[in-house]
Amino acid sequence: MSHQPLRSIAVVLPLLLLAACGEEVRDSTTRGVTPQADAIDGLFRFSVTLGAVIWLLVMGLLAVPIWRSWRRRGGDAEVAPTDRGPVRLDAPASEVDGAIAVADPTHVAQAEADHRVRNRLIWVGGIILPALVLVTLLVYSSVVGRAAAHVPEDGELVVDVIGHMFWWEVIYEDEAVITANEIVVPVDRPVRFNLTTEDVIHSFWIPRIHGKVDMIPGRTNTFTFTATETGDFRGNCAEFCGIAHAQMVAFVRVVEQDEFDAWVAAQQQPATTGASTDGEQVFIEAGCAACHAVAGTDAVARVGPDLTHLASRRTLAAGIVPNERERLEQLIIEPQAVKPGIPMPAAQLSADELEALLDYLEGLE
Ligand code: CUA
């Protein structure tokens, strides 16, 4: 017999446990960094615990009759004659053990008592208990739903997040900042997300920040949260929206207020175009500008992500690859290899044009 499966478990299990102990937890439904995520986690834990208690109770109740019948059969085996043979239908009552037993008044009383117990079990276990459990869960989830919904607060930062196939547009209206896929917010300050979509239904979900909220065409869904910890928190689209649905990653980066102010000030600047004017020309002429905007240039399209400060982002293609020159190059000349399903055509460029374009994009700090 092969020990391969056992060996695999022996290797994988400790690795999983080690991974679970890792310091950096970027997405976890059970380690919230906002009161809203904690409330949702509380409901989850309560439901799981309640479910476990009910399961144990049902298993216990199931074990009782099994045990009883097992005991009865054991008892019968000791006293019952083994050569009784089949009972004839025309046999006199005195010959039939069962008929004599039914006539016995103690057996009748016992049967009635069993019937009453069974009735009570159906009422309590089948009607009253499930009703109580469902009402409790309904009330608790309503309380959590209220706690996690949008509650207007003074001084909240408003961020519009718009779902696209397959990336996230991020607009800070009051700050006049447009970015994509990486949302920077300050710690200990209420933040309101207005969520909608440009095309199909998406669902915005950063597990450590908040529960899933759908992005529905023609509608704006809203929630508020206050992050109590700084860090990078990862999320994903949670509603199937097409071929690259699983590769529609978003990050919420929670930073100190000073750092946030500095980030906003940097994002408000027009693009640093001094890096490569040749590259800017390639960008405009090769067709990039048909979909992307770069503030301060002739590129103003909003079909794809705004690239004004592309170099300040950590990832490319909605969080799936690190923002490095080789990845950027691959994304430009072979986008389907980086992210199958991405609605971005491969650019036809000479080697010189490609180098100039990469220099330009890498200069967009
Ligand atoms: Cu967007 Cu799934």
Residues whose N, C-alpha, C, O or C-beta is under 5 A from the ligand:
A	BS01	CUA	I201 H202 C237 A238 E239 F240 C241 H245 M248
